[in-house]
Structure formats: structure tokens, C-alpha cells
Amino acid sequence: MRNVILYMSMSLDGFVGSDREHPGVAIPEGAELKQWKLDRISTVGAHLMGRVTYQEMSSFWPQSDDAYATPMNDIPKIVFSQTLSDAEATWPVTRVARGDLATEVAAIKAEPGPDVVVWGGRRFAGALAAADLIDEYRLLVQPLVLGQGQALFDQLPQSRHLNLIEAVSFPSGIVVHSYRPQRT
């Protein structure tokens, strides 16, 4: 069975978005972190994302010559949306998942192949977390304090315990914390 792995940048005070700065772009990642991410995302079976993230990424990656472009463009994308019409025309190797979130994710996890990664938006990633559909969190904690903003876990119906499986620091000051949910 495939795992669902979330990649999400966040500030030290736990915000994944803010009108002050965006934690995903506030601090340059540096060559070491970029290679670490490339080594991991280049082998995944699919990219999962919500409509807003899809629209942002599909307007950028097909024309990019960045090192991330090849895995972003070549690996299948699954967009969760009730309103998006034809995603394949905008970004090849894309399909739209329109069904119930838990049902769609269960079907994706049951497909053969390598693990799948989730790219935030906050609302989509938060909904997956609230429904306990994420098998591993890779939180890229930025050396940045925002003081206010949007939290990743504000949709949780109750607290959730996680097990730290890895913490890796990079010269940029970014620390990747990888966690797995405690399953009962």
C-alpha cells in the first residue's frame, strides 16, 4: 500500500501562510535542501494537490527549466476539485478527483506504485490531516516567526500525537521534521 506524504513549509510559530510573508518562499532553501527534496520527490508515484495549488503550479512548472520541473511535469498529478473542468489540457499527466476525499485517497493508496506526495495549500492539506489521511508529515520549518497567519492543523477535530522519525537541518537554517501519526 502506498503512503501519503505531506510536504509543507511553515514558520517557527507554526503558520503555513500569512499576509506578512509566505513561509515557503521567505528563506532561500539552498543547494543542499534542494537536492534532498529532489532525491525524494523524483521517485514518487503521484503528486496530490487541491485546485488552488494546482492552478498556481500548472501556470509555472510546464514552462520552467528548474531542476524541480522534470519530476513536477513527468510524474502524474491528481487534483482534488469539484469545480475544475479539464486539468489535463493545462498540465499533462493530470487527472481530477471529484469524489469523497477519504474514498479517493483510499483508492489512490491502493493503487500499485511508489508513495504519493501532497503539496499544500493549507485548506487541502488541513482537510487531509483532519481526516487522518496523511501517513507522513515532512514539515520544513523556516527560521522565521510570523506572529500571525494560517495554521496547518486548524481543522483537526481533536489533538493528534505524532512520532518523530527524522530531523535534518540545512545551512539555510531550515529544519525538516518528519513525523508519522501514532496509530492506535
Short mmCIF file of the C-alpha atoms (twelve columns), coordinates in Angstrom:
data_MODEL
# 
_entry.id   MODEL 
# 
loop_
_atom_site.group_PDB 
_atom_site.id 
_atom_site.type_symbol 
_atom_site.label_atom_id 
_atom_site.label_alt_id 
_atom_site.label_comp_id 
_atom_site.label_asym_id 
_atom_site.label_seq_id 
_atom_site.Cartn_x 
_atom_site.Cartn_y 
_atom_site.Cartn_z 
_atom_site.pdbx_PDB_model_num 
ATOM 1   C CA . MET A 1   0.000   0.000  0.000   1 
ATOM 2   C CA . ARG A 2   1.229   3.463  -0.902  1 
ATOM 3   C CA . ASN A 3   1.800   6.128  1.745   1 
ATOM 4   C CA . VAL A 4   0.595   9.720  1.531   1 
ATOM 5   C CA . ILE A 5   3.424   12.109 2.439   1 
ATOM 6   C CA . LEU A 6   2.790   15.802 3.034   1 
ATOM 7   C CA . TYR A 7   5.476   18.390 2.315   1 
ATOM 8   C CA . MET A 8   4.693   21.732 3.943   1 
ATOM 9   C CA . SER A 9   6.786   24.776 4.770   1 
ATOM 10  C CA . MET A 10  5.925   26.551 7.996   1 
ATOM 11  C CA . SER A 11  7.238   29.277 10.233  1 
ATOM 12  C CA . LEU A 12  8.733   28.573 13.655  1 
ATOM 13  C CA . ASP A 13  5.440   29.672 15.188  1 
ATOM 14  C CA . GLY A 14  3.509   27.117 13.121  1 
ATOM 15  C CA . PHE A 15  1.978   29.200 10.335  1 
ATOM 16  C CA . VAL A 16  1.871   27.903 6.763   1 
ATOM 17  C CA . GLY A 17  0.570   31.138 5.289   1 
ATOM 18  C CA . SER A 18  0.349   34.784 6.241   1 
ATOM 19  C CA . ASP A 19  -0.254  38.186 4.736   1 
ATOM 20  C CA . ARG A 20  3.188   39.161 6.099   1 
ATOM 21  C CA . GLU A 21  5.354   36.616 4.262   1 
ATOM 22  C CA . HIS A 22  4.872   33.127 2.859   1 
ATOM 23  C CA . PRO A 23  6.980   30.594 4.762   1 
ATOM 24  C CA . GLY A 24  7.565   28.535 1.615   1 
ATOM 25  C CA . VAL A 25  9.497   31.290 -0.138  1 
ATOM 26  C CA . ALA A 26  10.687  33.578 2.662   1 
ATOM 27  C CA . ILE A 27  14.017  31.786 3.151   1 
ATOM 28  C CA . PRO A 28  16.063  30.561 0.150   1 
ATOM 29  C CA . GLU A 29  16.359  26.799 0.524   1 
ATOM 30  C CA . GLY A 30  19.961  26.424 -0.654  1 
ATOM 31  C CA . ALA A 31  21.546  23.695 -2.767  1 
ATOM 32  C CA . GLU A 32  21.629  21.041 -0.020  1 
ATOM 33  C CA . LEU A 33  17.916  21.201 0.785   1 
ATOM 34  C CA . LYS A 34  17.008  21.381 -2.894  1 
ATOM 35  C CA . GLN A 35  18.971  18.178 -3.558  1 
ATOM 36  C CA . TRP A 36  17.415  16.496 -0.502  1 
ATOM 37  C CA . LYS A 37  13.939  17.318 -1.815  1 
ATOM 38  C CA . LEU A 38  14.793  16.311 -5.396  1 
ATOM 39  C CA . ASP A 39  16.130  12.948 -4.206  1 
ATOM 40  C CA . ARG A 40  12.776  12.258 -2.550  1 
ATOM 41  C CA . ILE A 41  10.201  13.728 -4.910  1 
ATOM 42  C CA . SER A 42  11.817  12.321 -8.056  1 
ATOM 43  C CA . THR A 43  10.769  8.795  -7.086  1 
ATOM 44  C CA . VAL A 44  7.155   9.351  -6.027  1 
ATOM 45  C CA . GLY A 45  4.178   7.834  -7.798  1 
ATOM 46  C CA . ALA A 46  1.950   10.913 -7.914  1 
ATOM 47  C CA . HIS A 47  1.559   14.500 -6.759  1 
ATOM 48  C CA . LEU A 48  -1.697  15.242 -4.912  1 
ATOM 49  C CA . MET A 49  -2.945  18.804 -4.624  1 
ATOM 50  C CA . GLY A 50  -6.006  20.943 -4.270  1 
ATOM 51  C CA . ARG A 51  -7.368  23.187 -7.019  1 
ATOM 52  C CA . VAL A 52  -5.677  26.412 -5.886  1 
ATOM 53  C CA . THR A 53  -2.216  24.841 -5.648  1 
ATOM 54  C CA . TYR A 54  -2.802  23.092 -8.960  1 
ATOM 55  C CA . GLN A 55  -3.653  26.367 -10.671 1 
ATOM 56  C CA . GLU A 56  -0.531  28.030 -9.255  1 
ATOM 57  C CA . MET A 57  1.782   25.142 -10.159 1 
ATOM 58  C CA . SER A 58  0.298   24.445 -13.599 1 
ATOM 59  C CA . SER A 59  0.954   28.020 -14.637 1 
ATOM 60  C CA . PHE A 60  4.628   27.697 -13.678 1 
ATOM 61  C CA . TRP A 61  6.130   24.193 -13.974 1 
ATOM 62  C CA . PRO A 62  5.359   23.351 -17.628 1 
ATOM 63  C CA . GLN A 63  7.468   26.352 -18.743 1 
ATOM 64  C CA . SER A 64  10.196  26.037 -16.109 1 
ATOM 65  C CA . ASP A 65  13.742  24.792 -16.606 1 
ATOM 66  C CA . ASP A 66  14.332  24.493 -12.837 1 
ATOM 67  C CA . ALA A 67  15.630  21.136 -11.570 1 
ATOM 68  C CA . TYR A 68  12.210  20.522 -9.975  1 
ATOM 69  C CA . ALA A 69  10.460  20.846 -13.356 1 
ATOM 70  C CA . THR A 70  11.130  17.308 -14.577 1 
ATOM 71  C CA . PRO A 71  9.620   15.477 -11.582 1 
ATOM 72  C CA . MET A 72  6.809   18.022 -11.336 1 
ATOM 73  C CA . ASN A 73  5.906   17.674 -15.018 1 
ATOM 74  C CA . ASP A 74  6.546   13.979 -15.646 1 
ATOM 75  C CA . ILE A 75  5.061   12.407 -12.514 1 
ATOM 76  C CA . PRO A 76  1.239   12.073 -12.549 1 
ATOM 77  C CA . LYS A 77  -0.770  14.758 -10.783 1 
ATOM 78  C CA . ILE A 78  -4.106  14.203 -9.039  1 
ATOM 79  C CA . VAL A 79  -6.089  17.351 -8.358  1 
ATOM 80  C CA . PHE A 80  -8.902  17.311 -5.817  1 
ATOM 81  C CA . SER A 81  -11.616 19.655 -7.051  1 
ATOM 82  C CA . GLN A 82  -15.359 19.831 -7.542  1 
ATOM 83  C CA . THR A 83  -15.113 22.741 -9.985  1 
ATOM 84  C CA . LEU A 84  -12.031 22.213 -12.174 1 
ATOM 85  C CA . SER A 85  -13.002 21.050 -15.650 1 
ATOM 86  C CA . ASP A 86  -10.067 19.945 -17.833 1 
ATOM 87  C CA . ALA A 87  -6.811  19.761 -15.907 1 
ATOM 88  C CA . GLU A 88  -5.007  17.558 -18.458 1 
ATOM 89  C CA . ALA A 89  -5.193  20.313 -21.075 1 
ATOM 90  C CA . THR A 90  -3.390  22.727 -18.761 1 
ATOM 91  C CA . TRP A 91  -0.771  20.379 -17.311 1 
ATOM 92  C CA . PRO A 92  -0.240  16.943 -18.912 1 
ATOM 93  C CA . VAL A 93  -0.428  13.741 -16.867 1 
ATOM 94  C CA . THR A 94  -3.126  15.214 -14.622 1 
ATOM 95  C CA . ARG A 95  -6.480  13.859 -13.537 1 
ATOM 96  C CA . VAL A 96  -9.188  15.345 -11.354 1 
ATOM 97  C CA . ALA A 97  -10.521 13.534 -8.273  1 
ATOM 98  C CA . ARG A 98  -14.096 14.669 -7.599  1 
ATOM 99  C CA . GLY A 99  -15.333 12.105 -5.081  1 
ATOM 100 C CA . ASP A 100 -15.312 11.966 -1.309  1 
ATOM 101 C CA . LEU A 101 -11.841 12.840 -0.013  1 
ATOM 102 C CA . ALA A 102 -11.368 9.705  2.116   1 
ATOM 103 C CA . THR A 103 -12.675 7.416  -0.637  1 
ATOM 104 C CA . GLU A 104 -10.456 8.980  -3.298  1 
ATOM 105 C CA . VAL A 105 -7.351  8.829  -1.090  1 
ATOM 106 C CA . ALA A 106 -8.051  5.209  -0.149  1 
ATOM 107 C CA . ALA A 107 -8.274  4.310  -3.853  1 
ATOM 108 C CA . ILE A 108 -5.004  6.145  -4.609  1 
ATOM 109 C CA . LYS A 109 -3.242  4.393  -1.724  1 
ATOM 110 C CA . ALA A 110 -4.492  1.016  -3.011  1 
ATOM 111 C CA . GLU A 111 -3.046  1.597  -6.500  1 
ATOM 112 C CA . PRO A 112 0.286   -0.084 -7.226  1 
ATOM 113 C CA . GLY A 113 3.384   2.051  -7.223  1 
ATOM 114 C CA . PRO A 114 5.516   4.272  -5.037  1 
ATOM 115 C CA . ASP A 115 4.302   6.642  -2.326  1 
ATOM 116 C CA . VAL A 116 2.456   9.826  -3.246  1 
ATOM 117 C CA . VAL A 117 3.176   13.355 -2.053  1 
ATOM 118 C CA . VAL A 118 0.809   16.124 -1.093  1 
ATOM 119 C CA . TRP A 119 1.622   19.720 -1.868  1 
ATOM 120 C CA . GLY A 120 -0.283  22.185 0.295   1 
ATOM 121 C CA . GLY A 121 -2.460  24.501 0.120   1 
ATOM 122 C CA . ARG A 122 -3.377  24.894 3.647   1 
ATOM 123 C CA . ARG A 123 -7.056  24.030 3.227   1 
ATOM 124 C CA . PHE A 124 -6.435  20.845 1.248   1 
ATOM 125 C CA . ALA A 125 -3.571  19.654 3.482   1 
ATOM 126 C CA . GLY A 126 -5.571  20.598 6.569   1 
ATOM 127 C CA . ALA A 127 -8.557  18.576 5.348   1 
ATOM 128 C CA . LEU A 128 -6.331  15.552 4.767   1 
ATOM 129 C CA . ALA A 129 -4.824  15.942 8.258   1 
ATOM 130 C CA . ALA A 130 -8.263  16.355 9.844   1 
ATOM 131 C CA . ALA A 131 -9.451  13.147 8.165   1 
ATOM 132 C CA . ASP A 132 -6.260  11.342 9.302   1 
ATOM 133 C CA . LEU A 133 -5.270  10.561 5.695   1 
ATOM 134 C CA . ILE A 134 -1.596  11.568 5.932   1 
ATOM 135 C CA . ASP A 135 0.909   8.807  6.663   1 
ATOM 136 C CA . GLU A 136 3.955   11.046 6.993   1 
ATOM 137 C CA . TYR A 137 4.449   14.761 7.556   1 
ATOM 138 C CA . ARG A 138 7.628   16.388 6.230   1 
ATOM 139 C CA . LEU A 139 7.450   19.838 7.743   1 
ATOM 140 C CA . LEU A 140 10.053  22.297 6.506   1 
ATOM 141 C CA . VAL A 141 10.384  24.629 9.479   1 
ATOM 142 C CA . GLN A 142 11.719  28.003 8.413   1 
ATOM 143 C CA . PRO A 143 13.868  30.257 10.645  1 
ATOM 144 C CA . LEU A 144 11.090  32.830 10.542  1 
ATOM 145 C CA . VAL A 145 8.481   33.987 13.039  1 
ATOM 146 C CA . LEU A 146 5.311   35.467 11.543  1 
ATOM 147 C CA . GLY A 147 3.307   36.275 14.657  1 
ATOM 148 C CA . GLN A 148 0.035   35.629 12.838  1 
ATOM 149 C CA . GLY A 149 -1.241  33.660 9.903   1 
ATOM 150 C CA . GLN A 150 -2.946  30.460 8.845   1 
ATOM 151 C CA . ALA A 151 -2.241  27.205 10.643  1 
ATOM 152 C CA . LEU A 152 -1.986  23.796 9.006   1 
ATOM 153 C CA . PHE A 153 -3.823  21.957 11.756  1 
ATOM 154 C CA . ASP A 154 -6.733  24.307 12.450  1 
ATOM 155 C CA . GLN A 155 -9.267  21.787 11.048  1 
ATOM 156 C CA . LEU A 156 -8.357  18.924 13.417  1 
ATOM 157 C CA . PRO A 157 -11.363 17.658 15.368  1 
ATOM 158 C CA . GLN A 158 -9.061  16.721 18.295  1 
ATOM 159 C CA . SER A 159 -5.392  16.657 19.180  1 
ATOM 160 C CA . ARG A 160 -3.180  14.168 17.391  1 
ATOM 161 C CA . HIS A 161 0.071   12.605 18.542  1 
ATOM 162 C CA . LEU A 162 2.941   12.153 16.103  1 
ATOM 163 C CA . ASN A 163 6.202   10.214 16.238  1 
ATOM 164 C CA . LEU A 164 9.358   11.982 15.088  1 
ATOM 165 C CA . ILE A 165 11.174  9.779  12.574  1 
ATOM 166 C CA . GLU A 166 13.811  12.222 11.333  1 
ATOM 167 C CA . ALA A 167 15.047  15.770 11.784  1 
ATOM 168 C CA . VAL A 168 17.511  17.168 9.275   1 
ATOM 169 C CA . SER A 169 18.965  20.671 9.405   1 
ATOM 170 C CA . PHE A 170 20.338  22.571 6.439   1 
ATOM 171 C CA . PRO A 171 22.767  25.504 6.123   1 
ATOM 172 C CA . SER A 172 19.839  27.781 5.202   1 
ATOM 173 C CA . GLY A 173 18.546  27.346 8.761   1 
ATOM 174 C CA . ILE A 174 15.585  25.280 7.560   1 
ATOM 175 C CA . VAL A 175 14.993  22.097 9.531   1 
ATOM 176 C CA . VAL A 176 12.916  19.281 8.061   1 
ATOM 177 C CA . HIS A 177 10.947  17.449 10.725  1 
ATOM 178 C CA . SER A 178 9.459   14.158 9.562   1 
ATOM 179 C CA . TYR A 179 6.654   12.648 11.620  1 
ATOM 180 C CA . ARG A 180 4.287   9.703  11.403  1 
ATOM 181 C CA . PRO A 181 0.941   9.701  13.177  1 
ATOM 182 C CA . GLN A 182 0.581   7.382  16.143  1 
ATOM 183 C CA . ARG A 183 -1.956  4.798  15.020  1 
ATOM 184 C CA . THR A 184 -3.997  3.001  17.652  1 
# 
